[in-house]
Amino acid sequence: MTTVRLGGALKELRIHLCQTGLQSAGVREFVEKSYVNIKKANPTFPILIRECSGIQPRIWARYDRGVERSAALTNMSAEEVLNTLKQLVK
């Protein structure tokens, strides 16, 4: 079971992915396997999943004072996506 505590300076997470593209396969697997557990552990934290045909998968983290960081998720496995999310949470 995947549990990640979200909050503190982190204010929002956005995950952008393609519904069918091979480059987003690991991101889709991450959403299917981990999203529910992460959301249960952080019920009021905004986690936005945005699907758009043909885009490169990416995760965006918004922090205090409007600061944003992002990371490409292209061709990553579900585990690598989780590790990238954890790095953005730190």
C-alpha positions as CSV (number, residue, x, y, z in Angstrom):
1,M,0.0,0.0,0.0
2,T,1.4,3.4,-1.0
3,T,1.2,6.1,1.6
4,V,2.6,9.6,1.1
5,R,1.8,12.5,3.5
6,L,1.2,15.7,1.6
7,G,1.1,19.2,3.0
8,G,3.4,21.7,4.6
9,A,4.8,24.1,2.0
10,L,3.3,21.9,-0.7
11,K,-0.1,23.2,-1.7
12,E,-1.2,21.2,-4.8
13,L,-0.1,18.4,-7.1
14,R,-1.1,18.2,-10.8
15,I,-0.3,15.1,-13.0
16,H,-0.7,15.5,-16.7
17,L,-0.8,12.4,-18.9
18,C,-2.0,11.0,-22.2
19,Q,-4.9,8.5,-22.0
20,T,-3.4,6.2,-24.6
21,G,0.3,7.1,-25.3
22,L,3.0,4.6,-24.5
23,Q,5.1,7.4,-22.8
24,S,2.3,7.7,-20.2
25,A,1.9,4.0,-19.5
26,G,3.7,4.1,-16.1
27,V,1.8,7.2,-15.1
28,R,-1.5,5.5,-15.8
29,E,-0.4,2.5,-13.8
30,F,0.6,4.8,-10.9
31,V,-2.8,6.5,-11.0
32,E,-4.6,3.1,-11.0
33,K,-2.5,1.5,-8.2
34,S,-1.5,4.4,-5.9
35,Y,-3.9,7.4,-6.3
36,V,-6.7,6.0,-4.1
37,N,-4.3,5.2,-1.2
38,I,-2.6,8.6,-1.5
39,K,-5.9,10.4,-1.6
40,K,-7.3,8.4,1.4
41,A,-4.2,9.5,3.4
42,N,-4.6,13.1,2.3
43,P,-8.4,13.6,1.8
44,T,-8.4,17.4,1.7
45,F,-5.2,17.8,-0.3
46,P,-5.8,18.9,-4.0
47,I,-4.4,16.2,-6.4
48,L,-5.4,17.0,-9.9
49,I,-5.2,14.4,-12.7
50,R,-5.4,15.9,-16.2
51,E,-5.6,13.8,-19.3
52,C,-4.9,15.2,-22.7
53,S,-4.3,13.3,-26.0
54,G,-0.8,13.4,-27.2
55,I,1.0,15.3,-24.4
56,Q,4.2,14.3,-22.6
57,P,3.5,13.2,-19.0
58,R,4.6,15.6,-16.3
59,I,4.0,16.3,-12.6
60,W,3.6,19.8,-11.2
61,A,4.0,20.7,-7.6
62,R,2.8,24.1,-6.3
63,Y,4.2,25.4,-3.0
64,D,3.8,28.4,-0.8
65,R,3.9,31.8,-2.5
66,G,3.1,30.4,-5.9
67,V,6.4,28.7,-6.4
68,E,6.0,25.7,-8.8
69,R,8.3,22.9,-9.8
70,S,7.8,20.2,-12.3
71,A,9.3,17.0,-13.5
72,A,9.0,15.0,-16.7
73,L,7.4,11.5,-16.3
74,T,8.1,10.3,-19.9
75,N,8.5,6.5,-20.1
76,M,8.8,6.1,-16.3
77,S,7.5,3.1,-14.5
78,A,4.8,3.5,-11.8
79,E,7.5,3.1,-9.1
80,E,9.6,5.9,-10.7
81,V,6.6,8.1,-10.8
82,L,6.1,7.5,-7.1
83,N,9.7,8.3,-6.4
84,T,9.5,11.5,-8.4
85,L,6.4,12.5,-6.4
86,K,8.2,11.8,-3.2
87,Q,11.1,14.1,-4.3
88,L,8.7,16.9,-5.0
89,V,7.1,16.5,-1.5
90,K,10.5,17.0,0.3
